[in-house]
Amino acid sequence: MTIDLDVQRASGGVEDIPGDSCFQRWVEAVLHDNSHTILTIRVVDCAESAELNLRFRSREGPTNVLSFAADVPAEVDLPLLGDIVICAPLVVEEAAAQGKNPQAHWAHLVIHGVLHLLGFDHGSEADARQMESREIALLASLGFSDPYQSLQA
């Protein structure tokens, strides 16, 4: 397995952004059976997240994670999976508000974003259950607790 991961940090003011090795480990947890994959994780501020959210989803304001699957023509032999954009200030804010370990929340959003790139969705209740159970299992394999448990309390 080879994962070429490009981590871009474009968010000022947030100090506790995980290191590349953490991002790599979280991506590998999801893509463990892929032979070669290329993807980018871009860590942004609220302004860039809001701009992308409006432009690509027609929704106002920043969001914690966005996934952009690659649209590579079939004749191009490139194992490009896509891009994930994570809003650092929201990750920190949400973790604090929900009483979550910040590292666990970062891991959850990376896993969530990669699953979207693989075609998982949460548009229906059945799809959401499938995606969430996958997230819970992957996070458990990394030593993190169920991210949805605290939301149900």
N, C-alpha and C positions, 0 to 999 in steps of 0.2 A: 504494500500500500504506500502510495506517495501522495501527500497532500501539499500542494504549493499554496500556502496561505499568506496573503499580503494583508497586514494589519496597518491601517492608517489612523493616526490620531490627529483629529482636527477639532478637538474640544478643549478650549482653554478653561482654566479655573477648576477642573476636577482632577484631584491628585491621585485618587486611588483606583485608577484604571488598571485592570490586570495586565500582566506581562504577556508577551507573545507566546511563551510556553503554555500559559493557562488557556489562551484562546486555541492554540494548537491541540491541546489535550481534549478540550470540549468538542471541537470539530471532529477529531478522530473518534470520539465515542460514538458519534452518529454515523460517520462514514467508514467504519472499521472494515467493511468488506469491499470497498471500492478500490480499484487498482491504481488509478491516477486521477486526481481531481485538482482543479484550480479554482480558488475563490478568494474574495476580498471581504474583509470586515473593516468598515469605516466607522470610527467612533467620532460622533459629532456633538455640537452644542444644540441648544433648543432652536435657535434661528434656522440652522441648516435643516434640522429635522422637520420643522414646521413648513419650510419651503418645499421640501421633497414630499411631505404628506399632502400638501395642497396640490402640488403639480401632478402627482401620480395617483392619488386616491381621492382628490377633491374634498379633503377634510381639513378643517381649520386646526391650527395648533400643532405642537410637536407630538410625537408618539414614541414609545420606547424602542420599538424595533420595526424595521421595514426590510423586506426581502425582494430582491430583483433577480428573477431567474434569467440565466443567459439565454439568448435567442440566437444560437449559432446555426447557420445553414448546414444541412445534412452533409453536403460535400466538403465541408471544412472539418478536418480531423483535429479537434481541439477539445480537451476534456474540461471545458469551462463550465462550472456549475452556476455561478452568479455572484451577486454582491449582497451583503447584509449591512445595514446601517443601524447603528445603535446610538441612542441619545444618552450620553453619559450623565448629564444632570438629572434626567428622569429616572435612570437606574438607581442612582444614589437616593433620590427623593422617595421613590416607591419602596425601596428596601427599608428605609427608615420608617415610613408610614405604615408598612405592613409587618414590621417587626421581623424582617428577614435578614439573614446573613448576606451582606453585600456580594461576596464571592458567589454564593449560591444563586443570587438573582442574576448576576452577570452570566453564569453558566446556563441558567434557564433560558435567558433571552437568546444566547448563541444557539443553543439546541433548538429552540423554537424557530429561529430564523433559518437554520439549516434544514429542518424538517419541511418548512415551506418551500425551500428550493428543491426538495425532493418530491414535491407534489402534495404534501399533506396540507389539510385545510381544517378550519373549524367553523365553516359556514352553516352546517347543520348540527343538530345535537349528536347524531351518530358519529359524524366526522370529528367533532370536538372531543367526544369520549375516546375515540381511537387515537387522536393526536396527543391528548393529555396523558393517556396511559403509556404511550411511547415515551413522552417527556419524563414522566415519573420514573419509569424503569431506567432510562439513560442516566438521569440525575442520581438515582440510587446506586448505580454502578460506579459513580464518581464519588460517592460518600455524602451526597446531599439529600436532604429530606424532601418530602412531597411539597411542591410549591403551592399547591391548591388547597392543602389542608388548612392553612392559616386563613385563607379567604372564605372558607366554609363556616368558620366558627362564629 
